[in-house]
């Protein structure tokens, strides 16, 4: 998606209110979250829409209740 904001691992962790950014890295390595590893020095980048996709099922469960 053009113009979709790219987030760092730390930014993703903050948006998801996770205490440890390593959780985001683990999700990226296992495929639970999709992103691009730019390099070992730069790290991962994740589209904001991908973070939204990850939390959508949780939002759907809350609205169904």
Order of alpha helices (4+ residues) and beta strands (2+ residues): beta-alpha-alpha-beta-beta-alpha
